[in-house]
Amino acid sequence: MTFSERNALFKVGIVICTISTLLILAVSFLVVPSYQTINENFSRPAGFLHAFISRILDFDYLAVHVSVILAVLFSINGIVLIHYFFEQTSAPEILYIAFFTISFSFEIIRLILPLHFIFNIPSLYMLLTSRLLLFTRYFGIFSLFAAGICAAGLEAQKASIVILVIIIAALIITFSVPIDTQNWDTSFNIVNGYISMFRLIETIAFITTILSFLIAVNVRGSKDYAYIGLGVLIALIGRNLLISADNWVFSILGVLLLSAGTWFICLKLHTIHLWL
């Protein structure tokens, strides 16, 4: 993939993120007042940290809304900075980091739940948008995985094939998961089927990604890849907290860790490839 083709994808990402930012501003005026009237008995998000924090903090729909806004803002700021700093820098991994960053702009889809209570949106539309959100999340995860594989030695010329494989893998997961549009948790996330299995897939992808950057230390001969692996770990922890946050602690901590980890990844990649 040439510089011009890669930079064109960056620009497409900026457009997508800009549209998402404008949409969330418009939607906020509609849904924020409705949070006082939502009385549905949703379950709290699953996970050890959530199980622990739920004993201390109650959920807050406004905190959930802010977490969605922060995810979208992270996305647009991230892709703009990536385009600015890497426009003329040959860093094959940054394309996949950009995809990971852009995927957060689709977190706005979570707000379809409060919109459903206002406009009584048909279940079919909720199902389709839920699958779209699931696709973008796994596309982002697999993109980060591809960045690690690329750092460990995958040829940059195979980027088109890698992107196709990522899309196919994300589509397989998206359409193989049963979704009940009436089953949501307090973070406005739909509760999917086969949760344990897909958590295992995510865990394997996360561990493999980090290990790939550690392997790149020997393959590429640069210790900076070990620091990138650390940045990936921080970013992934922040990601998981942010997209499942139903309280202020996880919303703020999630976006801070996600932003710090992604910034660290990009900083080290820029340092490695700047003079190549």
C-alpha positions in Angstrom: 0.0 0.0 0.0 1.4 3.4 -1.1 1.7 6.5 1.1 -1.1 8.2 -0.9 -3.5 5.2 -0.4 -2.7 5.0 3.3 -3.2 8.7 3.8 -6.4 8.6 1.8 -7.7 6.0 4.4 -6.6 8.4 7.2 -8.7 11.1 5.6 -11.7 8.8 5.2 -11.3 8.0 8.9 -11.3 11.7 9.8 -14.6 12.2 7.9 -16.2 9.2 9.7 -15.0 10.5 13.1 -16.2 14.0 12.3 -19.7 12.8 11.3 -19.8 10.8 14.5 -18.8 13.8 16.6 -21.5 16.0 15.0 -24.1 13.3 15.5 -23.3 12.8 19.2 -23.7 16.5 19.8 -27.1 16.4 18.2 -28.2 13.2 19.9 -27.1 14.5 23.3 -29.8 17.2 23.3 -32.4 14.4 22.8 -31.3 11.6 25.1 -29.8 13.4 28.2 -33.1 14.6 29.5 -34.5 11.1 29.1 -32.1 9.5 31.6 -34.3 10.6 34.5 -37.2 8.6 33.1 -35.5 5.3 32.2 -36.5 2.9 34.9 -35.7 -0.4 33.1 -34.1 -3.0 35.4 -30.8 -3.6 33.5 -28.0 -5.8 34.8 -24.6 -4.3 35.6 -21.7 -5.0 33.2 -20.0 -8.4 33.7 -16.4 -8.8 34.8 -14.4 -8.9 38.0 -13.7 -5.2 38.2 -17.4 -4.3 37.6 -18.5 -6.8 40.2 -16.2 -5.2 42.7 -17.0 -1.6 41.8 -20.7 -2.2 41.7 -20.6 -2.9 45.5 -19.2 0.6 46.0 -20.6 2.8 43.2 -24.1 2.9 41.7 -24.5 3.2 37.9 -25.1 6.6 36.4 -26.6 7.0 32.9 -25.0 10.4 32.5 -21.6 8.8 33.2 -22.3 6.3 30.5 -23.2 9.1 28.1 -20.0 10.9 28.9 -18.0 7.7 28.3 -19.5 7.5 24.8 -18.7 11.1 24.1 -15.1 10.5 25.3 -14.7 7.5 23.1 -15.8 9.5 20.0 -13.6 12.5 21.0 -10.7 10.1 21.5 -11.3 8.7 18.0 -11.4 12.0 16.1 -8.4 13.5 18.0 -6.4 10.3 17.6 -6.9 9.9 13.8 -6.2 13.6 13.2 -2.9 13.4 15.1 -2.0 10.2 13.4 -2.5 11.7 10.0 -0.6 14.8 11.0 2.5 13.0 12.4 2.6 10.0 10.1 1.6 11.6 6.8 5.2 11.4 5.6 6.5 8.6 7.9 6.9 5.0 6.7 5.4 3.1 9.6 3.4 0.0 8.4 1.9 -0.6 11.9 0.3 2.8 12.1 -2.4 1.9 9.5 -3.8 -0.7 11.9 -3.4 1.6 14.9 -5.5 4.1 13.0 -8.2 1.5 12.3 -8.2 0.7 16.1 -8.6 4.4 16.8 -11.4 5.0 14.3 -13.4 2.1 15.6 -14.2 4.1 18.8 -16.2 6.6 16.7 -18.9 3.9 16.4 -19.5 3.8 20.1 -22.2 6.3 19.4 -24.3 3.4 18.4 -24.8 2.6 22.1 -27.0 5.6 22.4 -29.7 3.8 20.3 -31.0 2.4 23.6 -32.1 5.8 25.1 -33.3 6.8 21.6 -35.4 3.6 21.6 -37.2 4.8 24.7 -37.9 8.1 23.1 -38.9 7.1 19.5 -39.8 3.4 20.0 -37.2 2.3 17.4 -38.1 -1.1 15.8 -36.1 -4.2 17.0 -34.8 -4.8 13.5 -32.9 -1.5 13.4 -31.6 -2.1 16.9 -30.4 -5.5 15.8 -28.6 -4.2 12.8 -26.9 -1.3 14.6 -25.9 -3.7 17.4 -24.2 -6.0 14.9 -22.5 -3.0 13.3 -21.1 -2.0 16.8 -20.0 -5.6 17.3 -18.2 -5.6 13.9 -16.4 -2.3 14.5 -15.2 -3.5 18.0 -13.7 -6.7 16.7 -12.4 -4.9 13.6 -10.5 -2.7 16.0 -9.2 -5.6 18.1 -8.0 -7.5 15.1 -6.4 -4.4 13.7 -4.3 -4.0 16.8 -3.4 -7.6 16.5 -2.4 -7.1 12.9 -0.2 -4.2 14.0 1.7 -6.5 16.3 2.1 -9.2 13.6 3.3 -6.5 11.2 5.9 -5.3 13.7 7.0 -8.9 14.2 7.9 -9.3 10.5 4.8 -9.3 8.3 5.5 -7.7 4.9 4.0 -4.2 4.6 3.0 -5.0 0.9 0.4 -7.5 2.2 -1.6 -4.8 3.9 -4.6 -5.2 1.5 -4.7 -8.9 2.2 -4.5 -8.4 6.0 -7.3 -5.8 5.9 -9.5 -8.3 4.0 -8.7 -11.0 6.5 -9.6 -8.7 9.4 -12.9 -7.8 7.8 -13.8 -11.4 7.1 -12.9 -12.5 10.7 -14.9 -9.6 12.2 -17.9 -10.4 9.9 -17.8 -14.1 11.0 -18.0 -13.1 14.6 -20.6 -10.4 14.0 -23.1 -12.7 12.3 -22.5 -15.8 14.4 -23.4 -14.2 17.7 -27.0 -14.4 18.8 -28.3 -11.0 19.9 -31.4 -10.3 22.1 -32.3 -6.6 21.5 -34.2 -6.6 24.8 -31.2 -7.6 26.9 -28.9 -4.6 27.8 -26.7 -3.7 30.7 -26.3 -0.4 32.4 -23.5 0.7 30.1 -25.9 0.6 27.2 -24.2 -2.5 25.8 -26.3 -5.3 24.4 -25.7 -8.6 26.1 -24.5 -11.0 23.4 -24.5 -14.8 23.4 -21.4 -16.9 23.8 -19.9 -14.3 26.1 -17.3 -16.6 27.6 -16.1 -17.8 24.2 -15.6 -14.4 22.8 -13.9 -13.1 25.9 -11.4 -15.9 25.3 -10.9 -14.8 21.7 -10.3 -11.2 22.9 -7.9 -12.4 25.6 -5.9 -14.5 23.1 -5.8 -11.6 20.6 -4.6 -9.2 23.4 -1.9 -11.5 24.6 -0.7 -12.4 21.1 -0.6 -8.7 20.2 1.6 -7.9 23.2 3.8 -10.9 22.6 4.2 -9.9 18.9 5.6 -6.5 19.9 8.0 -8.2 22.3 9.1 -10.6 19.5 9.7 -7.5 17.3 12.4 -6.4 19.8 14.6 -9.2 18.4 13.3 -9.2 14.8 13.7 -5.4 14.4 16.5 -4.9 16.8 14.9 -2.1 18.7 13.9 -2.1 22.4 11.3 0.5 21.7 9.0 -2.3 20.5 8.9 -3.5 24.1 7.6 -0.1 25.2 5.0 -0.3 22.4 3.9 -3.6 23.9 3.5 -1.9 27.3 1.5 0.9 25.5 -0.8 -1.7 24.0 -1.4 -3.3 27.4 -2.4 0.1 28.9 -4.6 1.0 25.9 -6.4 -2.3 26.0 -7.1 -2.0 29.7 -8.4 1.6 29.1 -10.5 0.3 26.1 -12.3 -2.3 28.2 -13.0 0.1 31.0 -14.3 2.8 28.7 -16.6 0.8 26.5 -18.2 -0.9 29.6 -18.2 2.0 32.0 -21.4 2.7 33.9 -19.9 5.0 36.5 -17.7 8.1 36.6 -14.6 6.3 37.8 -14.4 3.9 34.9 -15.4 6.6 32.4 -12.5 8.9 33.4 -10.0 6.2 34.1 -10.8 4.4 30.9 -10.3 7.3 28.6 -7.1 8.3 30.4 -5.5 4.9 30.1 -6.7 4.5 26.5 -5.3 7.9 25.5 -2.0 7.4 27.3 -1.5 3.9 25.9 -2.3 4.9 22.3 -0.2 8.1 22.6 2.7 6.0 23.9 2.3 3.5 21.0 2.3 6.3 18.4 5.2 8.1 20.0 7.5 5.1 19.9 6.5 4.1 16.4 7.2 7.6 15.2 10.6 7.5 16.9 11.5 4.1 15.3 10.4 5.0 11.8 11.2 8.7 11.6 14.6 8.3 10.1 14.0 5.1 8.1 
